[in-house]
């Protein structure tokens, strides 16, 4: 008789240290498990998580308690039907196509360059503290056309709001800090919005103030909640994706050498990182009616925790799922940043991440500029640092030994590589 392993506890220290063995147990023996610690039903297989993201029966009603208190109002992910399609149509154009390339790519390039310049001549740097965690927040502040002197202030709000969203154990101090950050951010933005409505500029806040679809416009509350969401979701994904991509590549020197030699592999390495070590490990849903999945039935109205980190390593979907391999044939980089993605890191369907292309642009610019600035880099300790986190996950630090690039005179550091393209002057 085969003895079943004990169901994993996703709030345990063992799980936090390394969730991937627990994910294997869940997929194999407990594809549907009611987790008492979070009072939610865990889905771990690719097919089931994919269904939860695509099928309308799995609603986002759970975001009323999970997101709204920190963001200060209803946000795009918790909307549905016409309300969702109208709001998404208002914000989406700023994060794709010509708008992204012409208006905001220079902002991304400048912020990457400025952060790298601060340690460009260093022989060692912490890529998380000195680059990854600051870069996306700084970009968002500048896209919004806000005071660059407030970069640190926004970083503090970002940390607090992300802490609220990741607070699976419901620590009251963490929850209070997240709510307070949301309130402070909204108070900061309200007078700025009055100014932008009266005298619009070419920044993202002005775009959001002026956007109109079928007579629908965004209120101040809509915009402040969206900015809070953008700060948290946009910052956390890019922050951990950059650090995770370097950690994964440096742990596989042959693949790192391949990416350095052929920069068209940068988005491929990013896509494989999203599969192998997704920054967001889990997303919740709430079924409107009883739903049958692998292992049983999820009751209507319950909370479903979709374990992206488990589904993205499902052996039913991927060959050698526990191996990082940028050359794998069962992941297509060409659609990795669209709603047709082969991985689940950005969700799927109607709630596919609206900022996926912004994240791609930030990660590609950041990685390319770092590779340009440092011809050699390696782990300062000789080994890869551990990852940390349960709801979101990535290295807390990434100390690297660096060899700065030799550059002639004052031209040093004044070039940038655009995603997928040649060097250009900023």
Secondary structure, 3 states (H helix, E strand, C coil): CCCCCCCCCCCCHHHHHCCHHHHHHHHHHCCEEEECCCCEEEECCHHHHHHHHHCCCEECCCHHHHCHHHHCCCCHHHCCHHHHHHHHHHHHHHHCHHHHHHHHHHHHHHHHHHHHHCCCCCCEEEHHHHHHHHHHHHHHHHHCCCCHHHHHHHHHHHHHHHHHHCCCCCCHHHHHHHHHHHHHHHHHHHHHHHHHHHCCCCCHHHHHHHCEECCEECCHHHHHHHHHHHHHHHHHHHHHHHHHHHHHHHCCHHHHHHHHHCHHHHHHHHHHHHHHCCCECEEEEEECCCEEECCEEECCCCEEEEEHHHHCCCCCCCCCCCCCCCCCCCCCHHHCCCCCCCCCCCCCHHHCCCCHHHHHHHHHHHHHHHHHHEEEEEECCCCCCCEECCCECEECCCEEEEEECCCCHHHCCCEEECCCCCEEEC
